Amino acid sequence: MELKTPISKDTVYKLKVGDVVYLSGRIYTGRDEAHLTVVKEGEREDVKEVVSKLKDGVIYHAGPIMKRVGDRWRCISIGPTTSARMNDIEEDFIKVTGISAIVGKGGMKGDLLDVFRKYGVVYLAAPGGCAALLADAVVEVKGVYLPELGMPEAVWELEVENFGPLIVAMDTHGRSIYEEVNRRVMEKLKELI
């Protein structure tokens, strides 16, 4: 299924764990430092600009490798980073920005499922090891915000087309593919023991 950004909350509430999606439109990267800056320094004009762009948008937990080509940037590699690094700040980030989707690797803590339900957010798992493939879906680097944080931590605005495949791994219905797999593994382990 193709999703165009920004993603309406109505669309988010229809997505379910296991759905495979591809994104087209604008997405934004952001890791630890970007999350902290947005939450703690929201009165700065440059931070306000980032927040306004993220409404109903997509934050991608990634530290891209970019290359300067003339006066533009080109995305070389953009693999997902471990989302659990943002576990403790993600709820505040969601409240401040109004995002509709998070893209990352490894999932996030189960406590966030209630937050996802309340604010209309899904977690989309990106395939690990596909950084170059995902970079191919970046049509254009539209801008960079908070560049003082450094290349991997800055917020990059990317125009993407058919970015994926991404799997809905945590939804607004209280489901987490990670918790479901862990439960099945533990049940199987008990059978084996």
PyMOL commands that place a pseudoatom at each C-alpha (Angstrom):
pseudoatom trace, name=CA, resn=MET, resi=1, chain=A, elem=C, hetatm=0, pos=[0.000, 0.000, 0.000]
pseudoatom trace, name=CA, resn=GLU, resi=2, chain=A, elem=C, hetatm=0, pos=[1.350, 3.439, -0.883]
pseudoatom trace, name=CA, resn=LEU, resi=3, chain=A, elem=C, hetatm=0, pos=[1.011, 6.234, 1.661]
pseudoatom trace, name=CA, resn=LYS, resi=4, chain=A, elem=C, hetatm=0, pos=[1.505, 9.845, 0.675]
pseudoatom trace, name=CA, resn=THR, resi=5, chain=A, elem=C, hetatm=0, pos=[2.747, 12.311, 3.250]
pseudoatom trace, name=CA, resn=PRO, resi=6, chain=A, elem=C, hetatm=0, pos=[1.456, 14.066, 5.227]
pseudoatom trace, name=CA, resn=ILE, resi=7, chain=A, elem=C, hetatm=0, pos=[-0.561, 11.107, 6.526]
pseudoatom trace, name=CA, resn=SER, resi=8, chain=A, elem=C, hetatm=0, pos=[-4.003, 11.858, 7.946]
pseudoatom trace, name=CA, resn=LYS, resi=9, chain=A, elem=C, hetatm=0, pos=[-4.905, 10.471, 11.342]
pseudoatom trace, name=CA, resn=ASP, resi=10, chain=A, elem=C, hetatm=0, pos=[-7.886, 8.699, 9.706]
pseudoatom trace, name=CA, resn=THR, resi=11, chain=A, elem=C, hetatm=0, pos=[-5.423, 6.752, 7.558]
pseudoatom trace, name=CA, resn=VAL, resi=12, chain=A, elem=C, hetatm=0, pos=[-3.196, 5.988, 10.548]
pseudoatom trace, name=CA, resn=TYR, resi=13, chain=A, elem=C, hetatm=0, pos=[-6.104, 4.475, 12.507]
pseudoatom trace, name=CA, resn=LYS, resi=14, chain=A, elem=C, hetatm=0, pos=[-6.868, 2.133, 9.574]
pseudoatom trace, name=CA, resn=LEU, resi=15, chain=A, elem=C, hetatm=0, pos=[-3.354, 0.643, 9.495]
pseudoatom trace, name=CA, resn=LYS, resi=16, chain=A, elem=C, hetatm=0, pos=[-2.766, -2.659, 11.253]
pseudoatom trace, name=CA, resn=VAL, resi=17, chain=A, elem=C, hetatm=0, pos=[0.263, -4.668, 12.323]
pseudoatom trace, name=CA, resn=GLY, resi=18, chain=A, elem=C, hetatm=0, pos=[1.560, -6.623, 9.337]
pseudoatom trace, name=CA, resn=ASP, resi=19, chain=A, elem=C, hetatm=0, pos=[0.493, -4.142, 6.651]
pseudoatom trace, name=CA, resn=VAL, resi=20, chain=A, elem=C, hetatm=0, pos=[3.279, -3.431, 4.151]
pseudoatom trace, name=CA, resn=VAL, resi=21, chain=A, elem=C, hetatm=0, pos=[3.555, 0.189, 3.056]
pseudoatom trace, name=CA, resn=TYR, resi=22, chain=A, elem=C, hetatm=0, pos=[5.662, 2.405, 0.826]
pseudoatom trace, name=CA, resn=LEU, resi=23, chain=A, elem=C, hetatm=0, pos=[5.981, 6.129, 1.464]
pseudoatom trace, name=CA, resn=SER, resi=24, chain=A, elem=C, hetatm=0, pos=[5.949, 8.926, -1.090]
pseudoatom trace, name=CA, resn=GLY, resi=25, chain=A, elem=C, hetatm=0, pos=[6.259, 12.617, -0.314]
pseudoatom trace, name=CA, resn=ARG, resi=26, chain=A, elem=C, hetatm=0, pos=[8.309, 14.336, 2.386]
pseudoatom trace, name=CA, resn=ILE, resi=27, chain=A, elem=C, hetatm=0, pos=[9.864, 12.535, 5.335]
pseudoatom trace, name=CA, resn=TYR, resi=28, chain=A, elem=C, hetatm=0, pos=[12.275, 13.853, 7.978]
pseudoatom trace, name=CA, resn=THR, resi=29, chain=A, elem=C, hetatm=0, pos=[15.189, 12.197, 9.732]
pseudoatom trace, name=CA, resn=GLY, resi=30, chain=A, elem=C, hetatm=0, pos=[15.754, 12.629, 13.443]
pseudoatom trace, name=CA, resn=ARG, resi=31, chain=A, elem=C, hetatm=0, pos=[17.692, 10.785, 16.120]
pseudoatom trace, name=CA, resn=ASP, resi=32, chain=A, elem=C, hetatm=0, pos=[18.490, 11.402, 19.790]
pseudoatom trace, name=CA, resn=GLU, resi=33, chain=A, elem=C, hetatm=0, pos=[19.871, 14.932, 19.564]
pseudoatom trace, name=CA, resn=ALA, resi=34, chain=A, elem=C, hetatm=0, pos=[17.164, 16.163, 17.183]
pseudoatom trace, name=CA, resn=HIS, resi=35, chain=A, elem=C, hetatm=0, pos=[14.458, 14.755, 19.472]
pseudoatom trace, name=CA, resn=LEU, resi=36, chain=A, elem=C, hetatm=0, pos=[16.000, 16.428, 22.521]
pseudoatom trace, name=CA, resn=THR, resi=37, chain=A, elem=C, hetatm=0, pos=[16.407, 19.743, 20.716]
pseudoatom trace, name=CA, resn=VAL, resi=38, chain=A, elem=C, hetatm=0, pos=[12.808, 19.765, 19.471]
pseudoatom trace, name=CA, resn=VAL, resi=39, chain=A, elem=C, hetatm=0, pos=[11.395, 18.915, 22.901]
pseudoatom trace, name=CA, resn=LYS, resi=40, chain=A, elem=C, hetatm=0, pos=[13.656, 21.126, 25.032]
pseudoatom trace, name=CA, resn=GLU, resi=41, chain=A, elem=C, hetatm=0, pos=[14.294, 24.114, 22.761]
pseudoatom trace, name=CA, resn=GLY, resi=42, chain=A, elem=C, hetatm=0, pos=[10.893, 24.552, 21.124]
pseudoatom trace, name=CA, resn=GLU, resi=43, chain=A, elem=C, hetatm=0, pos=[10.975, 28.355, 21.389]
pseudoatom trace, name=CA, resn=ARG, resi=44, chain=A, elem=C, hetatm=0, pos=[13.867, 28.670, 18.927]
pseudoatom trace, name=CA, resn=GLU, resi=45, chain=A, elem=C, hetatm=0, pos=[12.733, 29.854, 15.494]
pseudoatom trace, name=CA, resn=ASP, resi=46, chain=A, elem=C, hetatm=0, pos=[14.586, 27.066, 13.650]
pseudoatom trace, name=CA, resn=VAL, resi=47, chain=A, elem=C, hetatm=0, pos=[13.033, 24.465, 15.943]
pseudoatom trace, name=CA, resn=LYS, resi=48, chain=A, elem=C, hetatm=0, pos=[9.551, 25.961, 15.413]
pseudoatom trace, name=CA, resn=GLU, resi=49, chain=A, elem=C, hetatm=0, pos=[10.094, 25.540, 11.660]
pseudoatom trace, name=CA, resn=VAL, resi=50, chain=A, elem=C, hetatm=0, pos=[10.937, 21.847, 12.129]
pseudoatom trace, name=CA, resn=VAL, resi=51, chain=A, elem=C, hetatm=0, pos=[7.872, 21.324, 14.341]
pseudoatom trace, name=CA, resn=SER, resi=52, chain=A, elem=C, hetatm=0, pos=[5.568, 22.967, 11.779]
pseudoatom trace, name=CA, resn=LYS, resi=53, chain=A, elem=C, hetatm=0, pos=[6.867, 20.673, 9.023]
pseudoatom trace, name=CA, resn=LEU, resi=54, chain=A, elem=C, hetatm=0, pos=[6.335, 17.511, 11.086]
pseudoatom trace, name=CA, resn=LYS, resi=55, chain=A, elem=C, hetatm=0, pos=[2.567, 17.904, 11.656]
pseudoatom trace, name=CA, resn=ASP, resi=56, chain=A, elem=C, hetatm=0, pos=[0.984, 14.636, 10.384]
pseudoatom trace, name=CA, resn=GLY, resi=57, chain=A, elem=C, hetatm=0, pos=[4.424, 13.802, 9.015]
pseudoatom trace, name=CA, resn=VAL, resi=58, chain=A, elem=C, hetatm=0, pos=[6.934, 11.003, 9.243]
pseudoatom trace, name=CA, resn=ILE, resi=59, chain=A, elem=C, hetatm=0, pos=[10.064, 10.984, 11.405]
pseudoatom trace, name=CA, resn=TYR, resi=60, chain=A, elem=C, hetatm=0, pos=[12.698, 8.491, 10.315]
pseudoatom trace, name=CA, resn=HIS, resi=61, chain=A, elem=C, hetatm=0, pos=[15.082, 7.318, 13.025]
pseudoatom trace, name=CA, resn=ALA, resi=62, chain=A, elem=C, hetatm=0, pos=[18.160, 7.408, 10.814]
pseudoatom trace, name=CA, resn=GLY, resi=63, chain=A, elem=C, hetatm=0, pos=[21.581, 8.986, 10.567]
pseudoatom trace, name=CA, resn=PRO, resi=64, chain=A, elem=C, hetatm=0, pos=[22.044, 9.419, 6.838]
pseudoatom trace, name=CA, resn=ILE, resi=65, chain=A, elem=C, hetatm=0, pos=[25.287, 9.770, 4.949]
pseudoatom trace, name=CA, resn=MET, resi=66, chain=A, elem=C, hetatm=0, pos=[25.010, 12.767, 2.647]
pseudoatom trace, name=CA, resn=LYS, resi=67, chain=A, elem=C, hetatm=0, pos=[27.348, 14.054, -0.046]
pseudoatom trace, name=CA, resn=ARG, resi=68, chain=A, elem=C, hetatm=0, pos=[27.587, 17.650, -1.182]
pseudoatom trace, name=CA, resn=VAL, resi=69, chain=A, elem=C, hetatm=0, pos=[27.217, 17.896, -4.970]
pseudoatom trace, name=CA, resn=GLY, resi=70, chain=A, elem=C, hetatm=0, pos=[27.595, 21.523, -6.053]
pseudoatom trace, name=CA, resn=ASP, resi=71, chain=A, elem=C, hetatm=0, pos=[25.093, 23.515, -4.009]
pseudoatom trace, name=CA, resn=ARG, resi=72, chain=A, elem=C, hetatm=0, pos=[22.868, 20.495, -3.266]
pseudoatom trace, name=CA, resn=TRP, resi=73, chain=A, elem=C, hetatm=0, pos=[23.002, 17.383, -1.096]
pseudoatom trace, name=CA, resn=ARG, resi=74, chain=A, elem=C, hetatm=0, pos=[22.683, 13.805, -2.308]
pseudoatom trace, name=CA, resn=CYS, resi=75, chain=A, elem=C, hetatm=0, pos=[21.706, 10.911, -0.054]
pseudoatom trace, name=CA, resn=ILE, resi=76, chain=A, elem=C, hetatm=0, pos=[24.287, 8.103, -0.221]
pseudoatom trace, name=CA, resn=SER, resi=77, chain=A, elem=C, hetatm=0, pos=[23.034, 5.830, 2.545]
pseudoatom trace, name=CA, resn=ILE, resi=78, chain=A, elem=C, hetatm=0, pos=[20.094, 5.999, 4.932]
pseudoatom trace, name=CA, resn=GLY, resi=79, chain=A, elem=C, hetatm=0, pos=[19.657, 2.895, 7.047]
pseudoatom trace, name=CA, resn=PRO, resi=80, chain=A, elem=C, hetatm=0, pos=[17.425, 2.873, 10.114]
pseudoatom trace, name=CA, resn=THR, resi=81, chain=A, elem=C, hetatm=0, pos=[18.879, 3.340, 13.568]
pseudoatom trace, name=CA, resn=THR, resi=82, chain=A, elem=C, hetatm=0, pos=[17.686, 1.523, 16.685]
pseudoatom trace, name=CA, resn=SER, resi=83, chain=A, elem=C, hetatm=0, pos=[14.503, 3.271, 17.744]
pseudoatom trace, name=CA, resn=ALA, resi=84, chain=A, elem=C, hetatm=0, pos=[14.721, 2.157, 21.382]
pseudoatom trace, name=CA, resn=ARG, resi=85, chain=A, elem=C, hetatm=0, pos=[17.305, 4.930, 21.799]
pseudoatom trace, name=CA, resn=MET, resi=86, chain=A, elem=C, hetatm=0, pos=[14.389, 7.387, 21.606]
pseudoatom trace, name=CA, resn=ASN, resi=87, chain=A, elem=C, hetatm=0, pos=[12.067, 5.432, 23.957]
pseudoatom trace, name=CA, resn=ASP, resi=88, chain=A, elem=C, hetatm=0, pos=[12.198, 7.930, 26.808]
pseudoatom trace, name=CA, resn=ILE, resi=89, chain=A, elem=C, hetatm=0, pos=[11.643, 11.064, 24.722]
pseudoatom trace, name=CA, resn=GLU, resi=90, chain=A, elem=C, hetatm=0, pos=[9.316, 9.829, 21.973]
pseudoatom trace, name=CA, resn=GLU, resi=91, chain=A, elem=C, hetatm=0, pos=[6.070, 10.548, 23.843]
pseudoatom trace, name=CA, resn=ASP, resi=92, chain=A, elem=C, hetatm=0, pos=[7.051, 14.194, 24.354]
pseudoatom trace, name=CA, resn=PHE, resi=93, chain=A, elem=C, hetatm=0, pos=[8.245, 14.402, 20.739]
pseudoatom trace, name=CA, resn=ILE, resi=94, chain=A, elem=C, hetatm=0, pos=[4.879, 13.085, 19.510]
pseudoatom trace, name=CA, resn=LYS, resi=95, chain=A, elem=C, hetatm=0, pos=[2.986, 15.607, 21.636]
pseudoatom trace, name=CA, resn=VAL, resi=96, chain=A, elem=C, hetatm=0, pos=[5.104, 18.523, 20.397]
pseudoatom trace, name=CA, resn=THR, resi=97, chain=A, elem=C, hetatm=0, pos=[5.163, 17.624, 16.696]
pseudoatom trace, name=CA, resn=GLY, resi=98, chain=A, elem=C, hetatm=0, pos=[1.898, 15.814, 15.956]
pseudoatom trace, name=CA, resn=ILE, resi=99, chain=A, elem=C, hetatm=0, pos=[3.650, 13.233, 13.748]
pseudoatom trace, name=CA, resn=SER, resi=100, chain=A, elem=C, hetatm=0, pos=[1.654, 10.376, 12.208]
pseudoatom trace, name=CA, resn=ALA, resi=101, chain=A, elem=C, hetatm=0, pos=[4.416, 7.790, 11.721]
pseudoatom trace, name=CA, resn=ILE, resi=102, chain=A, elem=C, hetatm=0, pos=[7.813, 6.741, 12.975]
pseudoatom trace, name=CA, resn=VAL, resi=103, chain=A, elem=C, hetatm=0, pos=[10.159, 4.714, 10.772]
pseudoatom trace, name=CA, resn=GLY, resi=104, chain=A, elem=C, hetatm=0, pos=[12.977, 2.842, 12.453]
pseudoatom trace, name=CA, resn=LYS, resi=105, chain=A, elem=C, hetatm=0, pos=[14.530, -0.451, 13.438]
pseudoatom trace, name=CA, resn=GLY, resi=106, chain=A, elem=C, hetatm=0, pos=[13.778, -2.767, 16.336]
pseudoatom trace, name=CA, resn=GLY, resi=107, chain=A, elem=C, hetatm=0, pos=[10.560, -1.242, 17.626]
pseudoatom trace, name=CA, resn=MET, resi=108, chain=A, elem=C, hetatm=0, pos=[9.907, 0.822, 20.719]
pseudoatom trace, name=CA, resn=LYS, resi=109, chain=A, elem=C, hetatm=0, pos=[8.792, 0.093, 24.273]
pseudoatom trace, name=CA, resn=GLY, resi=110, chain=A, elem=C, hetatm=0, pos=[5.298, -1.298, 24.709]
pseudoatom trace, name=CA, resn=ASP, resi=111, chain=A, elem=C, hetatm=0, pos=[4.265, 1.637, 26.916]
pseudoatom trace, name=CA, resn=LEU, resi=112, chain=A, elem=C, hetatm=0, pos=[4.169, 3.783, 23.772]
pseudoatom trace, name=CA, resn=LEU, resi=113, chain=A, elem=C, hetatm=0, pos=[1.252, 1.778, 22.328]
pseudoatom trace, name=CA, resn=ASP, resi=114, chain=A, elem=C, hetatm=0, pos=[-1.172, 3.832, 24.454]
pseudoatom trace, name=CA, resn=VAL, resi=115, chain=A, elem=C, hetatm=0, pos=[0.489, 7.018, 23.196]
pseudoatom trace, name=CA, resn=PHE, resi=116, chain=A, elem=C, hetatm=0, pos=[0.204, 5.781, 19.588]
pseudoatom trace, name=CA, resn=ARG, resi=117, chain=A, elem=C, hetatm=0, pos=[-3.516, 5.082, 20.114]
pseudoatom trace, name=CA, resn=LYS, resi=118, chain=A, elem=C, hetatm=0, pos=[-4.185, 8.458, 21.727]
pseudoatom trace, name=CA, resn=TYR, resi=119, chain=A, elem=C, hetatm=0, pos=[-2.248, 10.597, 19.212]
pseudoatom trace, name=CA, resn=GLY, resi=120, chain=A, elem=C, hetatm=0, pos=[-2.687, 8.542, 16.031]
pseudoatom trace, name=CA, resn=VAL, resi=121, chain=A, elem=C, hetatm=0, pos=[0.843, 7.267, 15.379]
pseudoatom trace, name=CA, resn=VAL, resi=122, chain=A, elem=C, hetatm=0, pos=[2.144, 4.047, 13.833]
pseudoatom trace, name=CA, resn=TYR, resi=123, chain=A, elem=C, hetatm=0, pos=[5.607, 2.541, 13.947]
pseudoatom trace, name=CA, resn=LEU, resi=124, chain=A, elem=C, hetatm=0, pos=[6.929, 1.347, 10.587]
pseudoatom trace, name=CA, resn=ALA, resi=125, chain=A, elem=C, hetatm=0, pos=[9.824, -1.104, 10.627]
pseudoatom trace, name=CA, resn=ALA, resi=126, chain=A, elem=C, hetatm=0, pos=[12.452, -0.518, 7.950]
pseudoatom trace, name=CA, resn=PRO, resi=127, chain=A, elem=C, hetatm=0, pos=[14.523, -3.469, 6.798]
pseudoatom trace, name=CA, resn=GLY, resi=128, chain=A, elem=C, hetatm=0, pos=[17.983, -3.487, 8.328]
pseudoatom trace, name=CA, resn=GLY, resi=129, chain=A, elem=C, hetatm=0, pos=[20.896, -3.794, 5.916]
pseudoatom trace, name=CA, resn=CYS, resi=130, chain=A, elem=C, hetatm=0, pos=[19.093, -1.914, 3.144]
pseudoatom trace, name=CA, resn=ALA, resi=131, chain=A, elem=C, hetatm=0, pos=[20.611, 1.551, 3.600]
pseudoatom trace, name=CA, resn=ALA, resi=132, chain=A, elem=C, hetatm=0, pos=[21.656, 1.912, -0.041]
pseudoatom trace, name=CA, resn=LEU, resi=133, chain=A, elem=C, hetatm=0, pos=[18.323, 0.564, -1.337]
pseudoatom trace, name=CA, resn=LEU, resi=134, chain=A, elem=C, hetatm=0, pos=[16.401, 3.040, 0.827]
pseudoatom trace, name=CA, resn=ALA, resi=135, chain=A, elem=C, hetatm=0, pos=[18.699, 5.859, -0.350]
pseudoatom trace, name=CA, resn=ASP, resi=136, chain=A, elem=C, hetatm=0, pos=[17.657, 5.047, -3.929]
pseudoatom trace, name=CA, resn=ALA, resi=137, chain=A, elem=C, hetatm=0, pos=[14.082, 6.005, -2.978]
pseudoatom trace, name=CA, resn=VAL, resi=138, chain=A, elem=C, hetatm=0, pos=[15.252, 9.515, -1.978]
pseudoatom trace, name=CA, resn=VAL, resi=139, chain=A, elem=C, hetatm=0, pos=[14.373, 11.646, -5.003]
pseudoatom trace, name=CA, resn=GLU, resi=140, chain=A, elem=C, hetatm=0, pos=[15.741, 14.893, -3.576]
pseudoatom trace, name=CA, resn=VAL, resi=141, chain=A, elem=C, hetatm=0, pos=[17.208, 16.329, -0.388]
pseudoatom trace, name=CA, resn=LYS, resi=142, chain=A, elem=C, hetatm=0, pos=[14.980, 19.365, 0.174]
pseudoatom trace, name=CA, resn=GLY, resi=143, chain=A, elem=C, hetatm=0, pos=[16.812, 20.828, 3.160]
pseudoatom trace, name=CA, resn=VAL, resi=144, chain=A, elem=C, hetatm=0, pos=[18.635, 20.363, 6.414]
pseudoatom trace, name=CA, resn=TYR, resi=145, chain=A, elem=C, hetatm=0, pos=[17.617, 21.749, 9.801]
pseudoatom trace, name=CA, resn=LEU, resi=146, chain=A, elem=C, hetatm=0, pos=[19.658, 21.935, 12.999]
pseudoatom trace, name=CA, resn=PRO, resi=147, chain=A, elem=C, hetatm=0, pos=[22.893, 21.331, 11.037]
pseudoatom trace, name=CA, resn=GLU, resi=148, chain=A, elem=C, hetatm=0, pos=[24.948, 22.234, 14.112]
pseudoatom trace, name=CA, resn=LEU, resi=149, chain=A, elem=C, hetatm=0, pos=[24.034, 18.779, 15.469]
pseudoatom trace, name=CA, resn=GLY, resi=150, chain=A, elem=C, hetatm=0, pos=[26.172, 17.154, 12.755]
pseudoatom trace, name=CA, resn=MET, resi=151, chain=A, elem=C, hetatm=0, pos=[25.284, 15.120, 9.690]
pseudoatom trace, name=CA, resn=PRO, resi=152, chain=A, elem=C, hetatm=0, pos=[23.757, 12.040, 11.374]
pseudoatom trace, name=CA, resn=GLU, resi=153, chain=A, elem=C, hetatm=0, pos=[21.875, 14.005, 14.055]
pseudoatom trace, name=CA, resn=ALA, resi=154, chain=A, elem=C, hetatm=0, pos=[20.539, 16.898, 11.958]
pseudoatom trace, name=CA, resn=VAL, resi=155, chain=A, elem=C, hetatm=0, pos=[16.972, 16.872, 10.647]
pseudoatom trace, name=CA, resn=TRP, resi=156, chain=A, elem=C, hetatm=0, pos=[17.027, 16.163, 6.916]
pseudoatom trace, name=CA, resn=GLU, resi=157, chain=A, elem=C, hetatm=0, pos=[13.964, 16.898, 4.795]
pseudoatom trace, name=CA, resn=LEU, resi=158, chain=A, elem=C, hetatm=0, pos=[13.716, 14.297, 2.052]
pseudoatom trace, name=CA, resn=GLU, resi=159, chain=A, elem=C, hetatm=0, pos=[11.437, 13.894, -0.934]
pseudoatom trace, name=CA, resn=VAL, resi=160, chain=A, elem=C, hetatm=0, pos=[10.908, 10.148, -1.344]
pseudoatom trace, name=CA, resn=GLU, resi=161, chain=A, elem=C, hetatm=0, pos=[9.124, 7.906, -3.800]
pseudoatom trace, name=CA, resn=ASN, resi=162, chain=A, elem=C, hetatm=0, pos=[8.187, 4.298, -3.020]
pseudoatom trace, name=CA, resn=PHE, resi=163, chain=A, elem=C, hetatm=0, pos=[10.292, 4.392, 0.146]
pseudoatom trace, name=CA, resn=GLY, resi=164, chain=A, elem=C, hetatm=0, pos=[10.171, 0.896, 1.588]
pseudoatom trace, name=CA, resn=PRO, resi=165, chain=A, elem=C, hetatm=0, pos=[9.062, -1.768, 1.983]
pseudoatom trace, name=CA, resn=LEU, resi=166, chain=A, elem=C, hetatm=0, pos=[8.059, -0.830, 5.527]
pseudoatom trace, name=CA, resn=ILE, resi=167, chain=A, elem=C, hetatm=0, pos=[6.032, -3.076, 7.827]
pseudoatom trace, name=CA, resn=VAL, resi=168, chain=A, elem=C, hetatm=0, pos=[3.488, -1.695, 10.291]
pseudoatom trace, name=CA, resn=ALA, resi=169, chain=A, elem=C, hetatm=0, pos=[5.072, -3.130, 13.435]
pseudoatom trace, name=CA, resn=MET, resi=170, chain=A, elem=C, hetatm=0, pos=[3.186, -1.146, 16.111]
pseudoatom trace, name=CA, resn=ASP, resi=171, chain=A, elem=C, hetatm=0, pos=[-0.282, 0.239, 15.490]
pseudoatom trace, name=CA, resn=THR, resi=172, chain=A, elem=C, hetatm=0, pos=[-3.012, 2.339, 17.104]
pseudoatom trace, name=CA, resn=HIS, resi=173, chain=A, elem=C, hetatm=0, pos=[-4.945, -0.790, 18.107]
pseudoatom trace, name=CA, resn=GLY, resi=174, chain=A, elem=C, hetatm=0, pos=[-2.513, -1.806, 20.851]
pseudoatom trace, name=CA, resn=ARG, resi=175, chain=A, elem=C, hetatm=0, pos=[-0.657, -4.364, 18.768]
pseudoatom trace, name=CA, resn=SER, resi=176, chain=A, elem=C, hetatm=0, pos=[3.092, -4.785, 18.493]
pseudoatom trace, name=CA, resn=ILE, resi=177, chain=A, elem=C, hetatm=0, pos=[4.662, -7.332, 16.182]
pseudoatom trace, name=CA, resn=TYR, resi=178, chain=A, elem=C, hetatm=0, pos=[7.625, -7.449, 18.578]
pseudoatom trace, name=CA, resn=GLU, resi=179, chain=A, elem=C, hetatm=0, pos=[5.492, -8.381, 21.589]
pseudoatom trace, name=CA, resn=GLU, resi=180, chain=A, elem=C, hetatm=0, pos=[3.557, -10.947, 19.540]
pseudoatom trace, name=CA, resn=VAL, resi=181, chain=A, elem=C, hetatm=0, pos=[6.733, -12.622, 18.278]
pseudoatom trace, name=CA, resn=ASN, resi=182, chain=A, elem=C, hetatm=0, pos=[8.264, -12.630, 21.781]
pseudoatom trace, name=CA, resn=ARG, resi=183, chain=A, elem=C, hetatm=0, pos=[5.092, -14.219, 23.202]
pseudoatom trace, name=CA, resn=ARG, resi=184, chain=A, elem=C, hetatm=0, pos=[5.145, -16.970, 20.534]
pseudoatom trace, name=CA, resn=VAL, resi=185, chain=A, elem=C, hetatm=0, pos=[8.846, -17.605, 21.144]
pseudoatom trace, name=CA, resn=MET, resi=186, chain=A, elem=C, hetatm=0, pos=[8.271, -17.977, 24.897]
pseudoatom trace, name=CA, resn=GLU, resi=187, chain=A, elem=C, hetatm=0, pos=[5.334, -20.333, 24.299]
pseudoatom trace, name=CA, resn=LYS, resi=188, chain=A, elem=C, hetatm=0, pos=[7.470, -22.445, 21.972]
pseudoatom trace, name=CA, resn=LEU, resi=189, chain=A, elem=C, hetatm=0, pos=[10.323, -22.424, 24.461]
pseudoatom trace, name=CA, resn=LYS, resi=190, chain=A, elem=C, hetatm=0, pos=[8.027, -23.749, 27.182]
pseudoatom trace, name=CA, resn=GLU, resi=191, chain=A, elem=C, hetatm=0, pos=[6.907, -26.552, 24.841]
pseudoatom trace, name=CA, resn=LEU, resi=192, chain=A, elem=C, hetatm=0, pos=[10.520, -27.476, 24.123]
pseudoatom trace, name=CA, resn=ILE, resi=193, chain=A, elem=C, hetatm=0, pos=[11.520, -27.483, 27.791]
for i in range(1, 193): cmd.bond("trace and resi %d" % i, "trace and resi %d" % (i + 1))
show_as sticks, trace
zoom trace
